[in-house]
Each structure stands twice: as structure tokens, then as C-alpha cells.
Amino acid sequence: MYFLLLPFSTAPAMAPWSSLGPHFLLLLLLLCPLLPLTQAHHFSALNTTFNHLALAPGRGTLYVGAVNHLFQLSPELQLEAMAVTGPVFDSPDCVPFHDPAECPQARLTDNANQLLLVSSRAQELVACGQVRQGVCEKRLLDDVSKLLYQAEDPGDGQFVAANTPGVATVGLVVPAPGRDLLLVARGLAGKLSGGVPPLTVRQLAGPQPFSSEGLGRLVVGDFSDYNNSYVAAFANAHSAYFVFRRRGARAQAEYRSYVARVCLGDANLYSYVEVPLNCHGQGLIQAAFLAPGTLLGAFAAGSRGAQAALCAFPLAELDGSIEQARRLCYTTGGRGPSGTEEATVEYGVTSHCVTLPADSPESYPCGDEHTPSPIAGRQPLETRPLLQLGQPISAIAALHTDGHMIAFLGDTQGRLHKVFLNGSQSQVYHSQQMGLPGSAISPDLLVDSSGSYLYVLTAQQVDRVPVAACPQFPDCASCLQAQDPLCGWCVLQGRCTRKGQCGRAGQSDQWLWSYEEDSRCLHVQSLLPAHYPRQEQGQVTLSVPRLPNLAMDEYFHCAFGDYDSLAHVEGPHVACFTPPQDQLPLNPPGTDHITLSLTLMFEDVAIAATNFSFYDCSAVQALEVAAPCRACVSSLWRCHWCPQSSRCVYGEHCPEGERTIYSTQEVDVQVRGPEVCPQVEGLAGPHLVPVGWENRLAMRVRNLQHFRGLPASYHCWLELPGELRRLSASLEEMAGDTGLIYCQAQQFHPSMAQWELPVPIYVTRGEGQRLDNAHTLHVTLYDCAVGHPDCSHCQAANGSLGCLWCSHGQPACLYGPLCPPGAVELLCPTPRIDMIEPLTGPPEGGLALTILGSNLGRDFTDVQDAVSVAGQPCSPDPSLYRTSARIVCVTSPAPNGTTGPIQVAIKSRPPGISTQHFTYQDPILLGLTPQWGPQAGGTQLTIHGQHLQTGGNISAFVGSQSCPIQEPVCPEVIVCHTMPQARPGEAVVHVVFGHAHRTLLSSPFHYTANPQLMAAEPSVSFRGGGRQIRVRGKNLDVVRWPLLSVWLEATAEMQVAEAQPQDLRRSCGAPAAAPQACVQLEGGLLQCSTVCSINSSSLLLCQSPAVPDGARPQRVFFSLDNVHVDFASASGGQDFLYQPNPRLSPLSRKGPARLKPGNVLDVEGEGLNLGISKEEVRVHIGDGECLVKTLTLTHLYCEPPPQVPQPANGSSTLPQFVVQMGNLRLILGPVQYEAEPAPPAFPMEAQVGLGMGAAVLTAAVLLLTLMYRHKSKQALRDYQKVLMQLENLEIGVGDQCRKEFTDLMTEMTDLSSDLEASGIPFLDYRTYTERVFFPGHGGCPLQPVFEGPGEEGDRAPVRQGLTQLSNLLNSKLFLLTLIHTLEEQPSFSQRDRCHVASLLSLALHSKLEYLTDIMKTLLGDLAAHYVHKNPKLMLRRTETMVEKLLTNWLSICLYTFLRDVAGEPLYMLLRAIQYQVDKGPVDAVTGKAKRTLNDSRLLREDVEFQPLTLMVLVGPGAGGAAGSSAAQHVPARVLDTDTITQVKEKVLDQVYKGTPFSQRPSVHALDLEWRSGLAGHLTLSDEDLTSVTNNHWKRLNTLQHYKVPDGATVGLIPQLHNGRTISQSLAQSCPSGENIPMLEDGEEGGVRLWHLVKGTEEPEGAKIWRNSLREQEQEQERARAKAIPEIYLTRLLSMKGTLQKFVDDTFQAILSVNRPVPIAVKYLFDFLDELAEKHGIEDPETLHIWKTNSLLLRFWVNTLKNPQLIFDIRVSDNVDAILAVIAQTFIDSCTVSEHKVGRDSPVNKLLYAREIPRYKQMVERYYSDIRQSSSASYQEMNSALAELSGNYTSAPHCLEALQELYNHIHRYYDQIINALEEDPVGQKMQLACRLQQIAALVENKVTDL
């Protein structure tokens, strides 16, 4: 089973080199979904790749080196510890650095593990990665998360491993006196590794660990010339061996395989000697392993190295070859005896082989300073392959155990092969797949110290594989068949074991091995006897070869099923006694024996087994009643037959001297076998016996001599139907052992349904002693009368039966002797004709005519020439003739109109004449309807004519295609259905009547092109059906019965009720009927259809078919004859949807509903508009119509007729309220019109009787009640009237909206084409996060850490302290304590909470998985807090840090969704709003606009304006002389009422439409210049000397003021003066973030500014200065609420209607309509569901509020209101006001409560009152879809977060965030320290101490800590 470990990423600037603390590791382990550890056989981790595996000898702990991680595992692969080693900022082209500026090309680099070694002496793990030029680190063996050493500033001598993942590094930790040394060999990698030798000796301890200073190096002249590629490194007690591939010097380009040897004590590599290896005929070495006494190597083989070969090099030979090369280089200058060079000094060094004294090799076994080095032998060590494999081998391991050598080979496809190295014979005996196919097995293939398990490493997982899986083989056969050399069958233990696990394996025949010569499992070779009678108990002897010997006090025993018997052993023979009869189970029914398992046992272990049968001879006899003797002596068992007593017995013979018929198994006995049994051999006479005639039966018998001397009677027995007939019999003995049995004469009269009846017969002797029938024996009774109804049948019967036609009494067919002699009829009567078919035929003849009757001849020869039809001969067909009963003949030609009877004249008899007449008639074809149909066929074609019912075999054809006829054929009409035709065109219709052809040449049938459906709408209906579907297309009128059909999956009861199987039959004369509403299809489906009406060739009107309750629609389609089109294909991909039928509440629960004239009727219900529109709903009150005004999901509002309508039928006095929705007719009760009821008058008696006090009290209560009811009804009526008013207004502005929308879409199309080139101006991710995290901070949310001049030495401690703070934040306990402590402080404001939450979001951005975990923990705490208060208030406001953390987290996770999905519709909405606003005047002073959605921003005065198009000069000549050829003219749309600043803004928008706003020039830095003619340049401004001032009111200048004409040329030029302009004052007066009118702020020296309208001027004496703008706004709101003038509301509605599509698109994008939901949203909602379930919250409204508050209101509403958070744009005040209305609509759509409006509702809410219910449904569906989708797994979310973590990679900003975070910590330093010290876990982790150290570093304080 797998461990899913979630890897953690670290901050790039922080310490991938720092370890995770043990508590953090514990937290990690608690978070991981670890499975039970006891059964672990695999280990894997997400998002990482495994590189190396190391095993600590003795302790068994495993270490896995992976990309960015180190894992420590137990022997069972249980995770014990983990360390994170990357990614880090690095480059292979740079030496290790501290400051990123030192290596500009550095990137975030994954750190793959290159070397992983265990130093047992120091209890250290050596791990070297690829980053930082391959430097190494040391970690604690007990806990790899604890870092023991890492070079702070490594030098060249400490570059150990290759810094490229594909270049191998191998190494060994070898013992040296007093220390361990590290031997490392590596290939060439990177431009900085040229100076690193391929083989080095390095120190592990001392001041410079991993340094090769002062130690040996393999000196190479030019490493690149040789390019060593190392495969493996090994060590034994004396030497270290390195296996590698390399080429020679430059002259030797060919690669060869080598092994190098170095003495273990040689720290200077003086002893280095290498020799080539050669596996005969193979390629280069790929993997190697040093086994005891042997070096195993896997070599590439086959073409392109796609195969492998295994070679074994004896270590003695290898060492001998190395010693020979060393000796030659020491003593003979490298020359061999023949003088050729056999050894040399390699690698381009200056040393050479020398001639030293002959004893030098012995004197210097490991070389010295004066000996040559490095030595390379020229003579390769050769051997032949042991084994060939089909895949390249990547790993080898071997094990020598139990005297055998086992090799383990891992290939590049992830398969592990186990190989038995049996001398020169080697074989693969087991292969298995490890990990994913195609993932190579790593060379680190390790066997544990016990030799029991093998550890296999692939890139994705570590597997623990048993070396020998002996226990998995359940029996001896599978154990030996496995051919596992380590496994054998332990006989007395009864299991498959290793040899050492079998206690007596050393003794003979105790442990069976598959490779032995006679390798067979113990088995029972023979049984004597093989079976035994169940009535006796006896001895059975088993022969079991190779039976193991037992000790004196040990025994075998036999088990017969459940019965045990002690066994007696003599050599291979085992004797056991069978169980007594009462211990045996009964025979199974219908059998004569029982078979039990016979098992030879030792204790409870089965040694060998076979089957043994116990038989019962008496049961043999009972199983075969017809021949008991034959069955007895023929059985498998040794049974004999006793004829006199009729018994089947076992034993030697029959008892008491009775004669015995012995079993066929007996030898040397004559009386044996079934042939000597007393038996009936067969019938002596005929076996046919006539019924009713007395017969005497005789049978042949034999072997009755066994009964001599014992007289007895015989009887015959016949098994007649329903009766067993017994007849006396006599025996007539004949010569020999034969005789005859004669049965008593007897007549038989059985009831016979057939004319022959076989009757079984047998013979008994004495009292029921039955003789065997040698064969199945029966006589056949026959009755002539059965099956021979007439004379011809009777005479045609078999003559041997003696049947005659007898006329005595009732004529019948009788057995001859039963008929009186005078009554025999030799001639049959006249033929009788009962029926002929058909009665008509064509004059051409050739018609097959069927004649039915009796006495129509005895055989065909009687009728061959005997038939005539209407006087014309008719030829009978012999194949269709039936004796006496049927003649089929073919008519001859005859004139048209010939008619007459049929005659059958059989020779010597008068002819038979039919009463029916046959007529020759000529069928005529006259016409057909319709005359056209689609080429797909299926048209119901009606052929008109005369005499069409001619003959019986009629076929119709249209062209060459058959036209299947629909029965019946009528005299004047044939109906058929056309078949498909290849192409359109004419086709002639012809009909075949038998052999007569008739063609309709005058009216050919036209095959037209198939109808095509192009559009179908609407695509939804109620289940009740009846909704009109409009279908548009081509050629729709070529089909007579177009259908709209639905296939339903219905219950059986529904199928019976709704439909009957389709019956295509019709009756002649009836008009053509429309298809049935519902028909039953094969497969259990129901098809319901409606017939569409053909409006024109391009329009069909269909009614949606009704769908019964409980049925499930499978397919909705159109059937146009044979053209079947799915609805989705016709509607452009929109499937047809059936909605549940609406439910309407009765108008009144009690009595009729009372209606006052003029009131609007409100009908409540559910799902009212799901399947219909309001225009399709018909509502009637009696015979009057109630006009439907509004239809919502839950309400129907209609305006009743003003006059009282009459009841629709006379049966009721009051009119009924009826709602018709398609087929659905809903009657909601009677309606009674009435006037306002007058208050009831109190009777005089009651007034007198009541006291004054009671009267006053009652009156008061009544008054209050009536007022309340009046107010309630008035509010409801107001609501209804408001909705109707709004709808009528919207209808009124519909045309204007459509025109505006068309203009807007044209503009948006142009915009889309512009965006394709420039793209949407999204903010970059960093700016986006800063604006979201720190709103309102402008462009500088974070202050730099190091401001002003300062020494680098002062800054270093601060940077170090902030880095330590970053590490401390990784402690979950610290972070949670910090957050809770800060929130508890009274002076820690809400602004501070948001700021700190954003700082944490930024500081932990690179660890989003961790940040998510913190957020979830805090959300859990928040939920627990609110559960005890009011759960619905949770997340409503930002009260704690977690709410802001949640906002930031969503902003991070949804940024991609914003850019890819929601950004485009939101941007298009913004541009559409801006375009619409700019089309109308906007007051520059008050900020009010003519086109808006916000009534507070509506310019109510009518301002006349004209649109102008200015030509803007753009380019180099724009600022120079007019008419410069280099300038271009760009048109810009403006209004003549625009101020100059407004014009400049619009011009800038047009000129820089593809440029982000931040990159455009400021509107206040440019002047607008009007250019007229060659020299006319006029600078325009909002205020100048020409401005009009009147009575303290100064009007801003407009284009109208300057009289700028349409088409004028203008340019934008830089401002040359610094005077204060009105535009600047306006900019200062109107901050972008506030929507504040500027009436008072615009005053300058008593002059008030105005643009389009003047502000409201109050009388001087009554002028009151408001305390705040809020009071002004409230006052204005109250004034607006008093009245909504229709003209203003129309403007708002017009704007709303124009923008509706863009609002819908934006909401659909936000709510993921038809799109997958972002994984973060699913993850968050699942977590909220878990919180609700955890706290027992079952209220769906609460969960809805949580989800709404967390996502839609917290994130999306903020994005809607502030699009500048994601786009680089300018949002004007008017656009901001419109977005506020849209955002409020979105907020209202997210609420659960019903949205009702009234007269006093804000206008903004009224605008979208009709759309909000639809938006609510979208929100509900959004939540429902998320809830029903598959859960977002922890792993998927973490994978997504890990990908996001790298987006914000600015390390300086991270430090700035940490600095500001520390400032907040500093404010509450003492409280935080106290909280950390009070926590016991925090004390153990020394969190307070670590924070104090950070404080000392950041504040540059010296501390005594």
C-alpha cells in the first residue's frame, strides 16, 4: 500500500539548507493520510522524483535521496523523518553565492540528489545534490532532518558531485586508520567542472569536510578527451572497485568498458590500476555488482543496445589481470613477453611505465610515490554471457545463500528479474513489474542484511520485495513449479519454505527442491484394492514413493474423509483400515457409491492424497430397473447377480449355493458378464398391432436355465397410457438356452391422439421377478381412423397396415378385418372443394391459386392434369400438394372478365366443382398521392386505381426500390411506404400482381431533397407538454406527417397504460389516420409523438409531447418520414429539457375567491416560468380572459376583465379561474366579484346589551385589525402594480434598447478586434496582489527595509534576523499563537488586522499549502466561536485576521480564473458602460449623467447636445505645423456639450485605446489645440478669458462655447505653463475614490462653477450648512423616493436594457455556467460543508450564507466594484456608480430571503426586480453543481497551490513584508513572548528564545542569549 506524502516547498531566499524541526515534522506526519504501517510494501511521495537509495548496515534504516527532499524510512518503509533540500536559486555556471546579484543567470532550480552514502563510524548520512556545484552536507543518521554540516562558503575543493542530473556520480565511504574517507567518481558536467578530477579521495571529518586537499586525485591531462561515465563503485576487505565506460585518448574514439581498482588504505591513489572488460560479442557495460568472488556486469546487446547480456567475471581472474598490468608497468616498462605494450600510464599525464626491481609489486602492493600511476592495462578480461535478456538492464544485485547464487536484475521498463546462476546454466525464474511501466529501476538495488528482502527504487516509489516468496505457494505442486531455487517443499511441515526454515532439510526426502533430478511431490502411486464395498471393513495398501522416515515415536495416519485410521508403514507401502459402514456417509441420491478423499497425514499435515470409493451393489440394481442383472455384472464394481433371488451382491458368489452370474471383472469364470443373464431378446412377431383387433404377442427369451427346477408363472406387462396392463404368459422352451414367451391374446383400445402409439413391454417371472430386456422393447399400436379423415387419406396409407375405407354406418378408415365385406369402398367419393384463394387474377395468368378441400386425390399423379379454372387449365405444383387436402396450381392466360368455378376431375370419378367463382380482371393504376417525398424515404404513398385487389401476391415499386405495402390492399387503394433513394429525381411507380406488371407513367413520384432543420425554439417544456415549438428549416412541406417525438424509459405499468404495440393495419374506406400518440418500441422504450402543423416550407409548428410522471426522457427528436433529427442538432446544440409541471395554489382555501374590480390577481405557485413564457399562458375567468402581466418562478399576476364574466358552462353560478399552460389546464376555483364591503352594523339589541367599555374595546381591536389588513393588502397591491409598471415601461423602451444595443454591439465588435492585437490590459500578478492585499495604499504598499545610507555590516544582521523570522513562521504553533495574541490586544485595530493578514499572505506566498492549512485551522476556530452565538453571522464582516486571509487566499487562487475566464466579460461590461455613458452628456461639476443606472447620478434636466467627430492629429507632426505629412488623423467621438477636459479624456481613450492607463500621458499634462486652416491654432481650456460669468455663476467652457464644428481637426500638445487650471482644481476637488458632488468645493472667491445645470440655490437667510455630505445624500434619497417620474425611470430602464447582455455574461462567467468550477472554490466549499457537518449545522440557509459571504460577497462583489484591482484602466465616477448598482444586484441575488419591492423601494432595486429571481436560480444551481461534483482532493489542491507558490517571487518584497510584520510584533513584543512561554509545547520548541534572538538581530542589540 502507498504512502501519499505531500512535499513542502520552501522560500527561495531562505534556507533550503535549514532543517525542519521535529515538531514541524510531527505536524506534517499528522497531516499526511498515512495508511496502516504494518503492511507497507511501498513508499511514494507526490511531486518529487527519487534519485538514490542507501541502507544503514546493522540498523536496517533506509534513506531516499530525491529531488528537493531526503526521506528516512524504517525497514518496513514507514516514514520516520524528512528533510527539504530545494528548490534553490542556483545556476550551474556560477560558484555558490550568497547575493543573487553575484549570479544574474540564477533561477529557482530543483535540487536532485547525486550521491547518498552512509558513514557508519560517524553515524552520519552524506548527501550531495546537483545545486551549488555539487557540494555535500552531513545529516544525522537517526534523524535526517537534523543538519550536521553544510559548507557556508565552499571552495573549489569541496565541489563533489556532478551538477547535471544526467551525469552519474558514484562513491564509497571507506575506512582508514582513525577516520573514514570518501572516494568519489563522477563524469564531466558543466563548464565549471573541468577542473574537478574524475576520481578523488576526500576527508569526511576535520575543519574542511569533503575537501580533497592533501589527498589523492586521479590527475587527468584533459578530462574531456576521456569522458568517463561511471556505472558503480564497490569495496571488499582490501580494495575498492570502480566500473565505468570511457573512450581512449583523442585517437581512440571508441568507448570501452573498464574496471579500476584502488587499495582501501591508499589515500593518494598510487595503487590505481584499470583494465578493460569484454563480454564476448556484446556492447558497453550498463550495470554492475560485486558478489562474493564474482563481478557481475550487464552489457548492452542487440541492435542499438535494445537488449542485454549478463556476464560474470571471477574476482580472482580480475585481480590477476590487474596485478599483471601493474607488474608489467612496474618492472618491464609495460611490455609483455612478446614485446607488445600490455600496460601503460593513461589519462595524458607525464608519467610512464618504468623498470623497477622484479620484487617491486610485492614490496609496494599499493604503490608509492615513485611508482607509475594511473596504470591502464591493454589486455581485456573476457568472458562469455551467462544470459540474454530482451530489455536493457539498469540495475544488478546478487545474493549468495543456501549454497546458491541468485542475481536480481532491474530493467529500464521497471521489471525485476530473479536469476538463478547455476554454474554455466543460468535462467530467469521470476519477473514482476515494479512501479509504473516504463520507469527504469535505479542502480541502487539493495538486499537487507538478513538476506530476506530486496529494496527496489524507481523514480516514483520504493518497493520492499521478498527475496524468496516461498509462503505464497500454497501446495507442493506450485512450490516446485515456481522453479525458485531458494524455495522447496518441507514435507512434514506441509509448506513451501527456504531450506533453513525446514527443520529436517538435511535428511533424505524431507525437503523437496525443484532443481533435483527426481523432483516430484509425494503422491499415491497405487491403491490396493482401488475401491471397497461399503458393507465390509478391510485393509487398503497405499504405495507412496520417497516417503520420509520418521522418528521412533512418530506415526503416519490415514484420513478417509473425516475418519482417521492409524497407518502401518513398510518401506514405500502404507496399510490402513477402512472405516466401518456406520462411519461412512450415505450415497448421494441416484448413485451407487460414494467417493472420499484418502489422505496420508503426519500430525495435521497432509503428505499425499488420492480418492477412494465405497460402493453398494444393491444400489446398482435399483438404478437400472429394465435390466438389473446386466447392470449389476457390467458395473465398475465387483458385483455378482443371483438370478433366483434377483439380488446384486458383493463377495465371492451368491449365498446358500445359489447359482451365480459373475461380474465381467472376474477372470477364469465362464458364467460371467451381461450376456449370460436371463433376458428377453426381442419380439418374435410383428411389432405393429392394430387397435380393436385381438392379437397374441410372442417374445424370444434366453438363459432361463438358471431357473430350472424352480417352477414359476410368467406374465407380460404393457405400459399403456394411464394404465399398466398385465397379461398371463406361457413359456415354450426350445433347443439350447432359448425359448418363446407367448402373451395372452388381447384387444387394445387406448385413447390415441396420433395414429401410432409405441407401448413398452416386459416380462416377469413369479412374484415380480423381472427379466432383463436386452434392448429397449416396445410394440406399436396403430388406429387407421386417426389421421385419415377421408377416403383418399385412407387409401394413401401404408398398405402393410391393412387400412380400408369402410362405409358401414359412419364412413371411416378401419383395419381391414373390422369392416364387413360388403362395406369396403374401393373407389373414393367425388372431390369436394371448400375454399379457393385468391378469387381474382390478372389476364396474363401465372397466378398461384390455392384449392382447399377433401378427397383431392391420393397422390400427385391423381391431380396432375385434373384442375381447371373458369374453363382454363391450371398446372398443379407438386412441391405444394398435400394429399387429399390442398392443391396449388398456376393459372393460364385468359381474356379479361372471364369468370367461372374451379373443377377437380380425378379419373373414374365425377369432377368436384367449387361454389366460388374465379374472375380474370385487369388491374389499372390511375394516380398517386402525394406526388413527392424526401429522398430519405418513409413517405406514406397512396396508389389509386381499379381492380387493385387482384391476386394474392402484390408488390409495389418506386423506381428500382421496393415500396413495402401496408395491409390490407383495397380494390381502389394500395398504401405503401417509400424506401431511401440515392439522389433526388423522378421515379416511376409500378405494381406487380403475381407475374403481371402495371406501370403508372402519367404520375411519376418525385424524390425531393431531404428536409433540413436549422432552428428550433424554445427548448424547454413542462412534462404536461403542449408548448408550441417553432421549427425553421428548408423543404419542410415535403412531409405529410412531421412528428416531434420523445423516447421514454417508463415502468411496465405505465407502458401498458400509455401504449399498445403499434398496429399498422387499417380498414378499406377509412380516411388516413394520424400516427398514434404513444407506441411501444422494442427494448421497453415508449415513444410519444405529436403531429406538427406545416405552416410553410420553412416553418413547422409543433406541440411538445406530454411525458407521464415517472417516465424519464431519453431522446427528443423530429421524425420527418425517414429523416430523424435530434432536437439538439436542430436547435444548435441545445438539448430539449422537460421541467416538472408547475404547481398552483388555489385562489382561496374556503369558498370562492373574492375579487374587487381594478385589482390585480396574484396566483402563487412553484416552478411557474420554468417551461413557459408569460405570452403563452392563457388565464380565463369564466368566458372572460385575465391578461397575464407578469410571470415569475413563484407568482402569476394577471389583470381580470373589468366586467363580471359569465361562467363558461351553465352548470356553475360563479365563473371558474382556469390557467392553461400548454396541455395543462389548472382550475383554481370560483371567483366572485364584489364591491368594497361596508363595515357591518351592530344590531340594536347587541348595542343595548353591550356595556360601554366592551364597545370601546371591541371597536379599537376591530379598527386596528382592519387597518393592518388594509395596509397588508395595499402593500401587496403596490408590489404588483410596481412590477407591472416596470414591465410596461420596459416594453415601452424595448425598441430604443434594441437600437442602442445594436450600436453598442457594433462598437464591441470593433473593440474585440482591437483587443486581439493589444490584449486586455490585465495588471501583472505582483501589482494585482499588492492592490488586493493593501487596498488604499497607492503604488507603495510596503516600505523598503533598508532606507538611507548604512553600512552593509549593519544590514546583514537585520537580513539574517528577518530570514530567521521567516523560518519561525513555518512553525504552526508560533504562527497561531502570534495571531491569537495580536487579536486579543485592545489597541490592535481592524485596519491592523487586515494589514498583518496581508503581510502574512505575502510572507508565506511561497508556501501556499502551509498558508492554506493555517487558514483552515483559523476558520475552524471561527466556526466554533460562531456556532454558540449566531452561525449566520460568520464571515459577514472582517472582524478577525482569518477573513482577510480568506480574501487574499481567494485572490491568489482565482487570479488565473480571472484572467482566463471572468476577465473578458467583465472588461467588456466596463467598456460597454463607458461607451454608453459617453454617448450622453455628463455634468463635470455635479458628476451627473444622462445615461446611468444610478438614480443619484441621473441628470434629470433635458440638455440639448449634438455628437461631433473630431479628427485628432497623431504622430510626429501632431505637435507641429498643421498639415504635416507625417501625422495621421484619428477620429474621436465627442459631444458639443463636453468640457475641454472631458474632450481630452475621450480623445486620449481613442488615441491610446490599446495602451494600459498607467502608460498613457496624464490629461492634465496636455492641452487641446484646435487647428483651423494653415495658421489658425487655438488652445482650448475649461476656463479662460472667454468664460461666461453671470451673477456669481461661471460656466465651464465647452466645444459649443468655442463653436468647434463637426469634423474639426485638433491636436494634443504638452502644457507649457504651470498656472493653476480648472482641470487641476477639478482633479483636486474630485478624488477618484469618492463619488462626491462639488457644489460647495467649486467656489472660488464667491464665484460658483457650473457646467450643464446649476446647483440648487437656497434663500440666503434659510441656507443651512449640512454637517456632512451623508445628510445631503439622505435628504436627496428621501426626495427621490417620494416620486419616480416615468421619464427618468425610462432612462434608467433604457440603460439597463442595453447593458443586460453584458451583465448576464459577467454573472454567468462568475458563476461558472457551463464551465468547470475552479478547484479552490470546490475545495473551500467542501471544507465549509465539513465544518457544518462537524458542528451539526443542518440548516441549508446557514451553509448558503457561509458560502455567499466567503466567496461571492467577499471576493466577487469587491472585484465588480473595483475593476481597477485587476485591470490597468481609469474608472470614472459614473462608471463606478453604475458598477455599484450592478454589484448591489449581485448581492441581492445571493441572499436567501425573497426579493420583494414596493413603492418605497430604492430605484436601484426596482431596476433589476424581474431579473433577481433568475440570478438567484443561477446562484442556487452554482452551489448545487459544486456540491454534486467530485470532491477536490487534498493532493490536487496542494498540487495547484504548489504551482501558484512560485508566482510571487520577489525576495526583497518578502523581506519588506517581514520587516513590517516585525514592527507589529515589536508593538506587542512582551505579550507575544509571555504567550509563547506559557505554552508547554512552545517551551519545548524554544519559540520565545528564537523570537528573542530575532529581535536582537533586527534591532542590532547585543543579547546574552
Disulfide bonds with the S-S distance in Angstrom:
Cys94-Cys103 2.01
Cys128-Cys136 1.81
Cys263-Cys366 2.21
Cys279-Cys311 1.70
Cys329-Cys353 1.96
Cys470-Cys487 2.00
Cys476-Cys521 1.95
Cys479-Cys496 2.06
Cys490-Cys502 2.00
Cys558-Cys576 1.70
Cys617-Cys639 1.93
Cys629-Cys677 1.84
Cys632-Cys648 1.95
Cys642-Cys654 1.93
Cys716-Cys743 1.90
Cys784-Cys803 1.84
Cys791-Cys828 1.92
Cys794-Cys813 1.94
Cys806-Cys819 2.06
Cys874-Cys889 2.07
Cys963-Cys976 2.07
Cys970-Cys1068 1.78
Cys1078-Cys1088 2.13
Cys1092-Cys1102 2.05
Cys1186-Cys1198 2.04
